[in-house]
């Protein structure tokens, strides 16, 4: 049984079309939508947040 999965990674994204960069926290390295055009992007890179405990 799984409760809420802990936030594990901070993923960074970039949309070249909108010239926009954003980041989001996830329990895994997954795609996110551009906040401007809604297209799916894979992370340009990810930070491990293991040091932060929730
Ligand atoms: Zn975009």
mmCIF file of the protein (N, C-alpha, C, O) and its ligand, coordinates in Angstrom:
data_MODEL
# 
_entry.id   MODEL 
# 
loop_
_entity.id 
_entity.type 
_entity.pdbx_number_of_molecules 
1 polymer     1 
2 non-polymer 1 
# 
_entity_poly.entity_id                      1 
_entity_poly.type                           'polypeptide(L)' 
_entity_poly.nstd_linkage                   no 
_entity_poly.nstd_monomer                   no 
_entity_poly.pdbx_seq_one_letter_code       
;(UNK)(UNK)(UNK)(UNK)(UNK)(UNK)(UNK)(UNK)(UNK)(UNK)(UNK)(UNK)(UNK)(UNK)(UNK)(UNK)
(UNK)(UNK)(UNK)(UNK)(UNK)(UNK)(UNK)(UNK)(UNK)(UNK)(UNK)(UNK)(UNK)(UNK)(UNK)(UNK)
(UNK)(UNK)(UNK)(UNK)(UNK)(UNK)(UNK)(UNK)(UNK)(UNK)(UNK)(UNK)(UNK)(UNK)(UNK)(UNK)
(UNK)(UNK)(UNK)(UNK)(UNK)(UNK)
;
_entity_poly.pdbx_seq_one_letter_code_can   XXXXXXXXXXXXXXXXXXXXXXXXXXXXXXXXXXXXXXXXXXXXXXXXXXXXXX 
_entity_poly.pdbx_strand_id                 A 
# 
loop_
_entity_poly_seq.entity_id 
_entity_poly_seq.num 
_entity_poly_seq.mon_id 
_entity_poly_seq.hetero 
1 1  UNK n 
1 2  UNK n 
1 3  UNK n 
1 4  UNK n 
1 5  UNK n 
1 6  UNK n 
1 7  UNK n 
1 8  UNK n 
1 9  UNK n 
1 10 UNK n 
1 11 UNK n 
1 12 UNK n 
1 13 UNK n 
1 14 UNK n 
1 15 UNK n 
1 16 UNK n 
1 17 UNK n 
1 18 UNK n 
1 19 UNK n 
1 20 UNK n 
1 21 UNK n 
1 22 UNK n 
1 23 UNK n 
1 24 UNK n 
1 25 UNK n 
1 26 UNK n 
1 27 UNK n 
1 28 UNK n 
1 29 UNK n 
1 30 UNK n 
1 31 UNK n 
1 32 UNK n 
1 33 UNK n 
1 34 UNK n 
1 35 UNK n 
1 36 UNK n 
1 37 UNK n 
1 38 UNK n 
1 39 UNK n 
1 40 UNK n 
1 41 UNK n 
1 42 UNK n 
1 43 UNK n 
1 44 UNK n 
1 45 UNK n 
1 46 UNK n 
1 47 UNK n 
1 48 UNK n 
1 49 UNK n 
1 50 UNK n 
1 51 UNK n 
1 52 UNK n 
1 53 UNK n 
1 54 UNK n 
# 
loop_
_struct_asym.id 
_struct_asym.entity_id 
A 1 
B 2 
# 
loop_
_chem_comp.id 
_chem_comp.type 
_chem_comp.mon_nstd_flag 
UNK 'L-peptide linking' . 
ZN  non-polymer         . 
# 
_pdbx_entity_nonpoly.entity_id   2 
_pdbx_entity_nonpoly.name        ? 
_pdbx_entity_nonpoly.comp_id     ZN 
# 
_pdbx_nonpoly_scheme.asym_id         B 
_pdbx_nonpoly_scheme.entity_id       2 
_pdbx_nonpoly_scheme.mon_id          ZN 
_pdbx_nonpoly_scheme.ndb_seq_num     1 
_pdbx_nonpoly_scheme.pdb_seq_num     101 
_pdbx_nonpoly_scheme.auth_seq_num    101 
_pdbx_nonpoly_scheme.pdb_mon_id      ZN 
_pdbx_nonpoly_scheme.auth_mon_id     ZN 
_pdbx_nonpoly_scheme.pdb_strand_id   A 
_pdbx_nonpoly_scheme.pdb_ins_code    . 
# 
loop_
_atom_site.group_PDB 
_atom_site.id 
_atom_site.type_symbol 
_atom_site.label_atom_id 
_atom_site.label_alt_id 
_atom_site.label_comp_id 
_atom_site.label_asym_id 
_atom_site.label_entity_id 
_atom_site.label_seq_id 
_atom_site.pdbx_PDB_ins_code 
_atom_site.Cartn_x 
_atom_site.Cartn_y 
_atom_site.Cartn_z 
_atom_site.occupancy 
_atom_site.B_iso_or_equiv 
_atom_site.pdbx_formal_charge 
_atom_site.auth_seq_id 
_atom_site.auth_comp_id 
_atom_site.auth_asym_id 
_atom_site.auth_atom_id 
_atom_site.pdbx_PDB_model_num 
ATOM   1   N  N  . UNK A 1 1  ? 0.846  -1.206 0.000   1.00 0.00 ? 1   UNK A N  1 
ATOM   2   C  CA . UNK A 1 1  ? 0.000  0.000  0.000   1.00 0.00 ? 1   UNK A CA 1 
ATOM   3   C  C  . UNK A 1 1  ? 0.873  1.244  0.000   1.00 0.00 ? 1   UNK A C  1 
ATOM   4   O  O  . UNK A 1 1  ? 1.880  1.326  0.703   1.00 0.00 ? 1   UNK A O  1 
ATOM   5   N  N  . UNK A 1 2  ? 0.465  2.190  -0.793  1.00 0.00 ? 2   UNK A N  1 
ATOM   6   C  CA . UNK A 1 2  ? 1.259  3.413  -0.884  1.00 0.00 ? 2   UNK A CA 1 
ATOM   7   C  C  . UNK A 1 2  ? 0.440  4.625  -0.432  1.00 0.00 ? 2   UNK A C  1 
ATOM   8   O  O  . UNK A 1 2  ? -0.689 4.831  -0.877  1.00 0.00 ? 2   UNK A O  1 
ATOM   9   N  N  . UNK A 1 3  ? 1.018  5.398  0.436   1.00 0.00 ? 3   UNK A N  1 
ATOM   10  C  CA . UNK A 1 3  ? 0.452  6.702  0.745   1.00 0.00 ? 3   UNK A CA 1 
ATOM   11  C  C  . UNK A 1 3  ? 0.945  7.679  -0.312  1.00 0.00 ? 3   UNK A C  1 
ATOM   12  O  O  . UNK A 1 3  ? 1.374  7.268  -1.391  1.00 0.00 ? 3   UNK A O  1 
ATOM   13  N  N  . UNK A 1 4  ? 0.884  8.950  -0.011  1.00 0.00 ? 4   UNK A N  1 
ATOM   14  C  CA . UNK A 1 4  ? 1.471  9.912  -0.924  1.00 0.00 ? 4   UNK A CA 1 
ATOM   15  C  C  . UNK A 1 4  ? 2.961  9.644  -1.063  1.00 0.00 ? 4   UNK A C  1 
ATOM   16  O  O  . UNK A 1 4  ? 3.673  9.477  -0.073  1.00 0.00 ? 4   UNK A O  1 
ATOM   17  N  N  . UNK A 1 5  ? 3.409  9.608  -2.278  1.00 0.00 ? 5   UNK A N  1 
ATOM   18  C  CA . UNK A 1 5  ? 4.821  9.393  -2.486  1.00 0.00 ? 5   UNK A CA 1 
ATOM   19  C  C  . UNK A 1 5  ? 5.592  10.644 -2.103  1.00 0.00 ? 5   UNK A C  1 
ATOM   20  O  O  . UNK A 1 5  ? 5.163  11.759 -2.400  1.00 0.00 ? 5   UNK A O  1 
ATOM   21  N  N  . UNK A 1 6  ? 6.705  10.467 -1.457  1.00 0.00 ? 6   UNK A N  1 
ATOM   22  C  CA . UNK A 1 6  ? 7.493  11.636 -1.054  1.00 0.00 ? 6   UNK A CA 1 
ATOM   23  C  C  . UNK A 1 6  ? 8.084  12.355 -2.260  1.00 0.00 ? 6   UNK A C  1 
ATOM   24  O  O  . UNK A 1 6  ? 8.465  11.736 -3.253  1.00 0.00 ? 6   UNK A O  1 
ATOM   25  N  N  . UNK A 1 7  ? 8.148  13.654 -2.147  1.00 0.00 ? 7   UNK A N  1 
ATOM   26  C  CA . UNK A 1 7  ? 8.812  14.432 -3.193  1.00 0.00 ? 7   UNK A CA 1 
ATOM   27  C  C  . UNK A 1 7  ? 10.286 14.081 -3.189  1.00 0.00 ? 7   UNK A C  1 
ATOM   28  O  O  . UNK A 1 7  ? 10.958 14.174 -2.162  1.00 0.00 ? 7   UNK A O  1 
ATOM   29  N  N  . UNK A 1 8  ? 10.763 13.691 -4.313  1.00 0.00 ? 8   UNK A N  1 
ATOM   30  C  CA . UNK A 1 8  ? 12.109 13.152 -4.368  1.00 0.00 ? 8   UNK A CA 1 
ATOM   31  C  C  . UNK A 1 8  ? 13.004 13.963 -5.305  1.00 0.00 ? 8   UNK A C  1 
ATOM   32  O  O  . UNK A 1 8  ? 14.201 14.104 -5.056  1.00 0.00 ? 8   UNK A O  1 
ATOM   33  N  N  . UNK A 1 9  ? 12.427 14.493 -6.376  1.00 0.00 ? 9   UNK A N  1 
ATOM   34  C  CA . UNK A 1 9  ? 13.232 15.186 -7.369  1.00 0.00 ? 9   UNK A CA 1 
ATOM   35  C  C  . UNK A 1 9  ? 12.668 16.567 -7.674  1.00 0.00 ? 9   UNK A C  1 
ATOM   36  O  O  . UNK A 1 9  ? 11.455 16.776 -7.666  1.00 0.00 ? 9   UNK A O  1 
ATOM   37  N  N  . UNK A 1 10 ? 13.559 17.490 -7.937  1.00 0.00 ? 10  UNK A N  1 
ATOM   38  C  CA . UNK A 1 10 ? 13.146 18.765 -8.508  1.00 0.00 ? 10  UNK A CA 1 
ATOM   39  C  C  . UNK A 1 10 ? 13.574 18.767 -9.969  1.00 0.00 ? 10  UNK A C  1 
ATOM   40  O  O  . UNK A 1 10 ? 14.763 18.746 -10.289 1.00 0.00 ? 10  UNK A O  1 
ATOM   41  N  N  . UNK A 1 11 ? 12.586 18.792 -10.837 1.00 0.00 ? 11  UNK A N  1 
ATOM   42  C  CA . UNK A 1 11 ? 12.851 18.713 -12.269 1.00 0.00 ? 11  UNK A CA 1 
ATOM   43  C  C  . UNK A 1 11 ? 12.793 20.101 -12.900 1.00 0.00 ? 11  UNK A C  1 
ATOM   44  O  O  . UNK A 1 11 ? 11.931 20.920 -12.583 1.00 0.00 ? 11  UNK A O  1 
ATOM   45  N  N  . UNK A 1 12 ? 13.728 20.329 -13.791 1.00 0.00 ? 12  UNK A N  1 
ATOM   46  C  CA . UNK A 1 12 ? 13.779 21.608 -14.491 1.00 0.00 ? 12  UNK A CA 1 
ATOM   47  C  C  . UNK A 1 12 ? 13.400 21.403 -15.948 1.00 0.00 ? 12  UNK A C  1 
ATOM   48  O  O  . UNK A 1 12 ? 13.850 20.456 -16.593 1.00 0.00 ? 12  UNK A O  1 
ATOM   49  N  N  . UNK A 1 13 ? 12.573 22.298 -16.454 1.00 0.00 ? 13  UNK A N  1 
ATOM   50  C  CA . UNK A 1 13 ? 12.069 22.173 -17.819 1.00 0.00 ? 13  UNK A CA 1 
ATOM   51  C  C  . UNK A 1 13 ? 12.323 23.463 -18.570 1.00 0.00 ? 13  UNK A C  1 
ATOM   52  O  O  . UNK A 1 13 ? 12.539 24.524 -17.984 1.00 0.00 ? 13  UNK A O  1 
ATOM   53  N  N  . UNK A 1 14 ? 12.290 23.334 -19.888 1.00 0.00 ? 14  UNK A N  1 
ATOM   54  C  CA . UNK A 1 14 ? 12.444 24.505 -20.730 1.00 0.00 ? 14  UNK A CA 1 
ATOM   55  C  C  . UNK A 1 14 ? 11.625 24.327 -21.995 1.00 0.00 ? 14  UNK A C  1 
ATOM   56  O  O  . UNK A 1 14 ? 11.662 23.270 -22.625 1.00 0.00 ? 14  UNK A O  1 
ATOM   57  N  N  . UNK A 1 15 ? 10.878 25.373 -22.365 1.00 0.00 ? 15  UNK A N  1 
ATOM   58  C  CA . UNK A 1 15 ? 10.138 25.370 -23.620 1.00 0.00 ? 15  UNK A CA 1 
ATOM   59  C  C  . UNK A 1 15 ? 10.780 26.390 -24.547 1.00 0.00 ? 15  UNK A C  1 
ATOM   60  O  O  . UNK A 1 15 ? 10.767 27.591 -24.277 1.00 0.00 ? 15  UNK A O  1 
ATOM   61  N  N  . UNK A 1 16 ? 11.336 25.900 -25.635 1.00 0.00 ? 16  UNK A N  1 
ATOM   62  C  CA . UNK A 1 16 ? 12.007 26.801 -26.571 1.00 0.00 ? 16  UNK A CA 1 
ATOM   63  C  C  . UNK A 1 16 ? 11.002 27.678 -27.308 1.00 0.00 ? 16  UNK A C  1 
ATOM   64  O  O  . UNK A 1 16 ? 11.296 28.829 -27.630 1.00 0.00 ? 16  UNK A O  1 
ATOM   65  N  N  . UNK A 1 17 ? 9.825  27.138 -27.573 1.00 0.00 ? 17  UNK A N  1 
ATOM   66  C  CA . UNK A 1 17 ? 8.816  27.903 -28.301 1.00 0.00 ? 17  UNK A CA 1 
ATOM   67  C  C  . UNK A 1 17 ? 8.420  29.168 -27.539 1.00 0.00 ? 17  UNK A C  1 
ATOM   68  O  O  . UNK A 1 17 ? 8.307  30.248 -28.118 1.00 0.00 ? 17  UNK A O  1 
ATOM   69  N  N  . UNK A 1 18 ? 8.212  29.014 -26.224 1.00 0.00 ? 18  UNK A N  1 
ATOM   70  C  CA . UNK A 1 18 ? 7.752  30.143 -25.414 1.00 0.00 ? 18  UNK A CA 1 
ATOM   71  C  C  . UNK A 1 18 ? 8.915  30.849 -24.723 1.00 0.00 ? 18  UNK A C  1 
ATOM   72  O  O  . UNK A 1 18 ? 8.724  31.868 -24.060 1.00 0.00 ? 18  UNK A O  1 
ATOM   73  N  N  . UNK A 1 19 ? 10.120 30.303 -24.882 1.00 0.00 ? 19  UNK A N  1 
ATOM   74  C  CA . UNK A 1 19 ? 11.279 30.857 -24.197 1.00 0.00 ? 19  UNK A CA 1 
ATOM   75  C  C  . UNK A 1 19 ? 11.000 30.958 -22.696 1.00 0.00 ? 19  UNK A C  1 
ATOM   76  O  O  . UNK A 1 19 ? 11.204 32.003 -22.078 1.00 0.00 ? 19  UNK A O  1 
ATOM   77  N  N  . UNK A 1 20 ? 10.532 29.851 -22.130 1.00 0.00 ? 20  UNK A N  1 
ATOM   78  C  CA . UNK A 1 20 ? 10.116 29.795 -20.730 1.00 0.00 ? 20  UNK A CA 1 
ATOM   79  C  C  . UNK A 1 20 ? 10.840 28.651 -20.038 1.00 0.00 ? 20  UNK A C  1 
ATOM   80  O  O  . UNK A 1 20 ? 11.018 27.570 -20.599 1.00 0.00 ? 20  UNK A O  1 
ATOM   81  N  N  . UNK A 1 21 ? 11.248 28.919 -18.812 1.00 0.00 ? 21  UNK A N  1 
ATOM   82  C  CA . UNK A 1 21 ? 11.835 27.865 -17.992 1.00 0.00 ? 21  UNK A CA 1 
ATOM   83  C  C  . UNK A 1 21 ? 11.048 27.748 -16.705 1.00 0.00 ? 21  UNK A C  1 
ATOM   84  O  O  . UNK A 1 21 ? 10.614 28.753 -16.142 1.00 0.00 ? 21  UNK A O  1 
ATOM   85  N  N  . UNK A 1 22 ? 10.862 26.524 -16.238 1.00 0.00 ? 22  UNK A N  1 
ATOM   86  C  CA . UNK A 1 22 ? 10.168 26.322 -14.960 1.00 0.00 ? 22  UNK A CA 1 
ATOM   87  C  C  . UNK A 1 22 ? 10.682 25.058 -14.302 1.00 0.00 ? 22  UNK A C  1 
ATOM   88  O  O  . UNK A 1 22 ? 11.403 24.270 -14.913 1.00 0.00 ? 22  UNK A O  1 
ATOM   89  N  N  . UNK A 1 23 ? 10.303 24.876 -13.053 1.00 0.00 ? 23  UNK A N  1 
ATOM   90  C  CA . UNK A 1 23 ? 10.717 23.678 -12.324 1.00 0.00 ? 23  UNK A CA 1 
ATOM   91  C  C  . UNK A 1 23 ? 9.532  23.165 -11.520 1.00 0.00 ? 23  UNK A C  1 
ATOM   92  O  O  . UNK A 1 23 ? 8.605  23.905 -11.192 1.00 0.00 ? 23  UNK A O  1 
ATOM   93  N  N  . UNK A 1 24 ? 9.591  21.880 -11.216 1.00 0.00 ? 24  UNK A N  1 
ATOM   94  C  CA . UNK A 1 24 ? 8.521  21.282 -10.437 1.00 0.00 ? 24  UNK A CA 1 
ATOM   95  C  C  . UNK A 1 24 ? 9.086  20.145 -9.601  1.00 0.00 ? 24  UNK A C  1 
ATOM   96  O  O  . UNK A 1 24 ? 10.087 19.527 -9.966  1.00 0.00 ? 24  UNK A O  1 
ATOM   97  N  N  . UNK A 1 25 ? 8.439  19.880 -8.489  1.00 0.00 ? 25  UNK A N  1 
ATOM   98  C  CA . UNK A 1 25 ? 8.889  18.814 -7.596  1.00 0.00 ? 25  UNK A CA 1 
ATOM   99  C  C  . UNK A 1 25 ? 8.032  17.581 -7.791  1.00 0.00 ? 25  UNK A C  1 
ATOM   100 O  O  . UNK A 1 25 ? 6.804  17.655 -7.796  1.00 0.00 ? 25  UNK A O  1 
ATOM   101 N  N  . UNK A 1 26 ? 8.704  16.426 -7.953  1.00 0.00 ? 26  UNK A N  1 
ATOM   102 C  CA . UNK A 1 26 ? 7.997  15.181 -8.190  1.00 0.00 ? 26  UNK A CA 1 
ATOM   103 C  C  . UNK A 1 26 ? 8.629  14.067 -7.373  1.00 0.00 ? 26  UNK A C  1 
ATOM   104 O  O  . UNK A 1 26 ? 9.727  14.203 -6.834  1.00 0.00 ? 26  UNK A O  1 
ATOM   105 N  N  . UNK A 1 27 ? 7.910  12.979 -7.300  1.00 0.00 ? 27  UNK A N  1 
ATOM   106 C  CA . UNK A 1 27 ? 8.470  11.788 -6.674  1.00 0.00 ? 27  UNK A CA 1 
ATOM   107 C  C  . UNK A 1 27 ? 9.317  10.996 -7.667  1.00 0.00 ? 27  UNK A C  1 
ATOM   108 O  O  . UNK A 1 27 ? 9.999  10.044 -7.287  1.00 0.00 ? 27  UNK A O  1 
ATOM   109 N  N  . UNK A 1 28 ? 9.271  11.393 -8.946  1.00 0.00 ? 28  UNK A N  1 
ATOM   110 C  CA . UNK A 1 28 ? 10.089 10.724 -9.947  1.00 0.00 ? 28  UNK A CA 1 
ATOM   111 C  C  . UNK A 1 28 ? 10.396 11.726 -11.054 1.00 0.00 ? 28  UNK A C  1 
ATOM   112 O  O  . UNK A 1 28 ? 9.896  12.851 -11.033 1.00 0.00 ? 28  UNK A O  1 
ATOM   113 N  N  . UNK A 1 29 ? 11.210 11.324 -12.014 1.00 0.00 ? 29  UNK A N  1 
ATOM   114 C  CA . UNK A 1 29 ? 11.539 12.200 -13.126 1.00 0.00 ? 29  UNK A CA 1 
ATOM   115 C  C  . UNK A 1 29 ? 10.477 12.023 -14.209 1.00 0.00 ? 29  UNK A C  1 
ATOM   116 O  O  . UNK A 1 29 ? 10.578 11.109 -15.026 1.00 0.00 ? 29  UNK A O  1 
ATOM   117 N  N  . UNK A 1 30 ? 9.485  12.867 -14.224 1.00 0.00 ? 30  UNK A N  1 
ATOM   118 C  CA . UNK A 1 30 ? 8.434  12.702 -15.214 1.00 0.00 ? 30  UNK A CA 1 
ATOM   119 C  C  . UNK A 1 30 ? 8.243  13.997 -16.014 1.00 0.00 ? 30  UNK A C  1 
ATOM   120 O  O  . UNK A 1 30 ? 8.779  15.050 -15.669 1.00 0.00 ? 30  UNK A O  1 
ATOM   121 N  N  . UNK A 1 31 ? 7.470  13.883 -17.080 1.00 0.00 ? 31  UNK A N  1 
ATOM   122 C  CA . UNK A 1 31 ? 7.227  15.030 -17.940 1.00 0.00 ? 31  UNK A CA 1 
ATOM   123 C  C  . UNK A 1 31 ? 6.326  16.045 -17.255 1.00 0.00 ? 31  UNK A C  1 
ATOM   124 O  O  . UNK A 1 31 ? 5.574  15.713 -16.339 1.00 0.00 ? 31  UNK A O  1 
ATOM   125 N  N  . UNK A 1 32 ? 6.416  17.284 -17.715 1.00 0.00 ? 32  UNK A N  1 
ATOM   126 C  CA . UNK A 1 32 ? 5.509  18.305 -17.230 1.00 0.00 ? 32  UNK A CA 1 
ATOM   127 C  C  . UNK A 1 32 ? 5.096  19.172 -18.407 1.00 0.00 ? 32  UNK A C  1 
ATOM   128 O  O  . UNK A 1 32 ? 5.769  19.220 -19.436 1.00 0.00 ? 32  UNK A O  1 
ATOM   129 N  N  . UNK A 1 33 ? 3.978  19.852 -18.230 1.00 0.00 ? 33  UNK A N  1 
ATOM   130 C  CA . UNK A 1 33 ? 3.468  20.675 -19.319 1.00 0.00 ? 33  UNK A CA 1 
ATOM   131 C  C  . UNK A 1 33 ? 4.013  22.085 -19.225 1.00 0.00 ? 33  UNK A C  1 
ATOM   132 O  O  . UNK A 1 33 ? 4.170  22.630 -18.132 1.00 0.00 ? 33  UNK A O  1 
ATOM   133 N  N  . UNK A 1 34 ? 4.296  22.666 -20.362 1.00 0.00 ? 34  UNK A N  1 
ATOM   134 C  CA . UNK A 1 34 ? 4.681  24.060 -20.418 1.00 0.00 ? 34  UNK A CA 1 
ATOM   135 C  C  . UNK A 1 34 ? 3.523  24.904 -19.879 1.00 0.00 ? 34  UNK A C  1 
ATOM   136 O  O  . UNK A 1 34 ? 2.384  24.762 -20.324 1.00 0.00 ? 34  UNK A O  1 
ATOM   137 N  N  . UNK A 1 35 ? 3.825  25.788 -18.914 1.00 0.00 ? 35  UNK A N  1 
ATOM   138 C  CA . UNK A 1 35 ? 2.744  26.604 -18.342 1.00 0.00 ? 35  UNK A CA 1 
ATOM   139 C  C  . UNK A 1 35 ? 2.137  27.564 -19.352 1.00 0.00 ? 35  UNK A C  1 
ATOM   140 O  O  . UNK A 1 35 ? 1.063  28.118 -19.114 1.00 0.00 ? 35  UNK A O  1 
ATOM   141 N  N  . UNK A 1 36 ? 2.802  27.764 -20.462 1.00 0.00 ? 36  UNK A N  1 
ATOM   142 C  CA . UNK A 1 36 ? 2.325  28.721 -21.450 1.00 0.00 ? 36  UNK A CA 1 
ATOM   143 C  C  . UNK A 1 36 ? 1.574  28.060 -22.595 1.00 0.00 ? 36  UNK A C  1 
ATOM   144 O  O  . UNK A 1 36 ? 0.475  28.492 -22.942 1.00 0.00 ? 36  UNK A O  1 
ATOM   145 N  N  . UNK A 1 37 ? 2.163  26.995 -23.200 1.00 0.00 ? 37  UNK A N  1 
ATOM   146 C  CA . UNK A 1 37 ? 1.534  26.387 -24.375 1.00 0.00 ? 37  UNK A CA 1 
ATOM   147 C  C  . UNK A 1 37 ? 0.983  24.992 -24.087 1.00 0.00 ? 37  UNK A C  1 
ATOM   148 O  O  . UNK A 1 37 ? 0.252  24.442 -24.911 1.00 0.00 ? 37  UNK A O  1 
ATOM   149 N  N  . UNK A 1 38 ? 1.321  24.402 -22.919 1.00 0.00 ? 38  UNK A N  1 
ATOM   150 C  CA . UNK A 1 38 ? 0.734  23.136 -22.529 1.00 0.00 ? 38  UNK A CA 1 
ATOM   151 C  C  . UNK A 1 38 ? 1.374  21.920 -23.166 1.00 0.00 ? 38  UNK A C  1 
ATOM   152 O  O  . UNK A 1 38 ? 0.883  20.806 -22.984 1.00 0.00 ? 38  UNK A O  1 
ATOM   153 N  N  . UNK A 1 39 ? 2.450  22.101 -23.903 1.00 0.00 ? 39  UNK A N  1 
ATOM   154 C  CA . UNK A 1 39 ? 3.114  20.961 -24.521 1.00 0.00 ? 39  UNK A CA 1 
ATOM   155 C  C  . UNK A 1 39 ? 3.907  20.191 -23.460 1.00 0.00 ? 39  UNK A C  1 
ATOM   156 O  O  . UNK A 1 39 ? 4.427  20.784 -22.515 1.00 0.00 ? 39  UNK A O  1 
ATOM   157 N  N  . UNK A 1 40 ? 3.994  18.884 -23.621 1.00 0.00 ? 40  UNK A N  1 
ATOM   158 C  CA . UNK A 1 40 ? 4.731  18.052 -22.666 1.00 0.00 ? 40  UNK A CA 1 
ATOM   159 C  C  . UNK A 1 40 ? 6.226  18.136 -22.923 1.00 0.00 ? 40  UNK A C  1 
ATOM   160 O  O  . UNK A 1 40 ? 6.686  18.088 -24.064 1.00 0.00 ? 40  UNK A O  1 
ATOM   161 N  N  . UNK A 1 41 ? 6.965  18.260 -21.839 1.00 0.00 ? 41  UNK A N  1 
ATOM   162 C  CA . UNK A 1 41 ? 8.415  18.268 -21.946 1.00 0.00 ? 41  UNK A CA 1 
ATOM   163 C  C  . UNK A 1 41 ? 9.033  17.340 -20.927 1.00 0.00 ? 41  UNK A C  1 
ATOM   164 O  O  . UNK A 1 41 ? 8.535  17.195 -19.810 1.00 0.00 ? 41  UNK A O  1 
ATOM   165 N  N  . UNK A 1 42 ? 10.128 16.710 -21.328 1.00 0.00 ? 42  UNK A N  1 
ATOM   166 C  CA . UNK A 1 42 ? 10.918 15.945 -20.377 1.00 0.00 ? 42  UNK A CA 1 
ATOM   167 C  C  . UNK A 1 42 ? 11.874 16.907 -19.680 1.00 0.00 ? 42  UNK A C  1 
ATOM   168 O  O  . UNK A 1 42 ? 12.254 17.922 -20.265 1.00 0.00 ? 42  UNK A O  1 
ATOM   169 N  N  . UNK A 1 43 ? 12.267 16.613 -18.456 1.00 0.00 ? 43  UNK A N  1 
ATOM   170 C  CA . UNK A 1 43 ? 13.150 17.522 -17.727 1.00 0.00 ? 43  UNK A CA 1 
ATOM   171 C  C  . UNK A 1 43 ? 14.500 17.688 -18.428 1.00 0.00 ? 43  UNK A C  1 
ATOM   172 O  O  . UNK A 1 43 ? 15.083 16.735 -18.946 1.00 0.00 ? 43  UNK A O  1 
ATOM   173 N  N  . UNK A 1 44 ? 14.969 18.936 -18.422 1.00 0.00 ? 44  UNK A N  1 
ATOM   174 C  CA . UNK A 1 44 ? 16.320 19.170 -18.937 1.00 0.00 ? 44  UNK A CA 1 
ATOM   175 C  C  . UNK A 1 44 ? 17.346 18.625 -17.957 1.00 0.00 ? 44  UNK A C  1 
ATOM   176 O  O  . UNK A 1 44 ? 18.385 18.096 -18.353 1.00 0.00 ? 44  UNK A O  1 
ATOM   177 N  N  . UNK A 1 45 ? 17.039 18.762 -16.670 1.00 0.00 ? 45  UNK A N  1 
ATOM   178 C  CA . UNK A 1 45 ? 17.827 18.069 -15.657 1.00 0.00 ? 45  UNK A CA 1 
ATOM   179 C  C  . UNK A 1 45 ? 17.024 17.978 -14.375 1.00 0.00 ? 45  UNK A C  1 
ATOM   180 O  O  . UNK A 1 45 ? 16.003 18.648 -14.216 1.00 0.00 ? 45  UNK A O  1 
ATOM   181 N  N  . UNK A 1 46 ? 17.500 17.139 -13.456 1.00 0.00 ? 46  UNK A N  1 
ATOM   182 C  CA . UNK A 1 46 ? 16.775 16.904 -12.223 1.00 0.00 ? 46  UNK A CA 1 
ATOM   183 C  C  . UNK A 1 46 ? 17.725 16.985 -11.036 1.00 0.00 ? 46  UNK A C  1 
ATOM   184 O  O  . UNK A 1 46 ? 18.870 16.538 -11.099 1.00 0.00 ? 46  UNK A O  1 
ATOM   185 N  N  . UNK A 1 47 ? 17.226 17.562 -9.965  1.00 0.00 ? 47  UNK A N  1 
ATOM   186 C  CA . UNK A 1 47 ? 17.987 17.599 -8.725  1.00 0.00 ? 47  UNK A CA 1 
ATOM   187 C  C  . UNK A 1 47 ? 17.411 16.589 -7.746  1.00 0.00 ? 47  UNK A C  1 
ATOM   188 O  O  . UNK A 1 47 ? 16.194 16.475 -7.597  1.00 0.00 ? 47  UNK A O  1 
ATOM   189 N  N  . UNK A 1 48 ? 18.286 15.869 -7.091  1.00 0.00 ? 48  UNK A N  1 
ATOM   190 C  CA . UNK A 1 48 ? 17.843 14.950 -6.055  1.00 0.00 ? 48  UNK A CA 1 
ATOM   191 C  C  . UNK A 1 48 ? 17.625 15.713 -4.758  1.00 0.00 ? 48  UNK A C  1 
ATOM   192 O  O  . UNK A 1 48 ? 18.533 16.377 -4.257  1.00 0.00 ? 48  UNK A O  1 
ATOM   193 N  N  . UNK A 1 49 ? 16.425 15.615 -4.223  1.00 0.00 ? 49  UNK A N  1 
ATOM   194 C  CA . UNK A 1 49 ? 16.085 16.371 -3.015  1.00 0.00 ? 49  UNK A CA 1 
ATOM   195 C  C  . UNK A 1 49 ? 16.216 15.519 -1.762  1.00 0.00 ? 49  UNK A C  1 
ATOM   196 O  O  . UNK A 1 49 ? 15.593 15.802 -0.738  1.00 0.00 ? 49  UNK A O  1 
ATOM   197 N  N  . UNK A 1 50 ? 17.015 14.496 -1.850  1.00 0.00 ? 50  UNK A N  1 
ATOM   198 C  CA . UNK A 1 50 ? 17.093 13.535 -0.762  1.00 0.00 ? 50  UNK A CA 1 
ATOM   199 C  C  . UNK A 1 50 ? 17.463 14.194 0.569   1.00 0.00 ? 50  UNK A C  1 
ATOM   200 O  O  . UNK A 1 50 ? 17.085 13.714 1.637   1.00 0.00 ? 50  UNK A O  1 
ATOM   201 N  N  . UNK A 1 51 ? 18.199 15.289 0.488   1.00 0.00 ? 51  UNK A N  1 
ATOM   202 C  CA . UNK A 1 51 ? 18.646 15.933 1.721   1.00 0.00 ? 51  UNK A CA 1 
ATOM   203 C  C  . UNK A 1 51 ? 17.488 16.571 2.475   1.00 0.00 ? 51  UNK A C  1 
ATOM   204 O  O  . UNK A 1 51 ? 17.528 16.696 3.699   1.00 0.00 ? 51  UNK A O  1 
ATOM   205 N  N  . UNK A 1 52 ? 16.463 16.973 1.743   1.00 0.00 ? 52  UNK A N  1 
ATOM   206 C  CA . UNK A 1 52 ? 15.311 17.565 2.403   1.00 0.00 ? 52  UNK A CA 1 
ATOM   207 C  C  . UNK A 1 52 ? 14.363 16.464 2.858   1.00 0.00 ? 52  UNK A C  1 
ATOM   208 O  O  . UNK A 1 52 ? 13.956 15.620 2.060   1.00 0.00 ? 52  UNK A O  1 
ATOM   209 N  N  . UNK A 1 53 ? 14.023 16.473 4.099   1.00 0.00 ? 53  UNK A N  1 
ATOM   210 C  CA . UNK A 1 53 ? 13.128 15.448 4.627   1.00 0.00 ? 53  UNK A CA 1 
ATOM   211 C  C  . UNK A 1 53 ? 11.744 16.028 4.860   1.00 0.00 ? 53  UNK A C  1 
ATOM   212 O  O  . UNK A 1 53 ? 11.590 17.120 5.406   1.00 0.00 ? 53  UNK A O  1 
ATOM   213 N  N  . UNK A 1 54 ? 10.751 15.277 4.438   1.00 0.00 ? 54  UNK A N  1 
ATOM   214 C  CA . UNK A 1 54 ? 9.375  15.736 4.618   1.00 0.00 ? 54  UNK A CA 1 
ATOM   215 C  C  . UNK A 1 54 ? 8.653  14.808 5.588   1.00 0.00 ? 54  UNK A C  1 
ATOM   216 O  O  . UNK A 1 54 ? 7.475  15.016 5.881   1.00 0.00 ? 54  UNK A O  1 
HETATM 217 ZN ZN . ZN  B 2 .  ? 5.577  26.478 -24.321 1.00 0.00 ? 101 ZN  A ZN 1 
# 
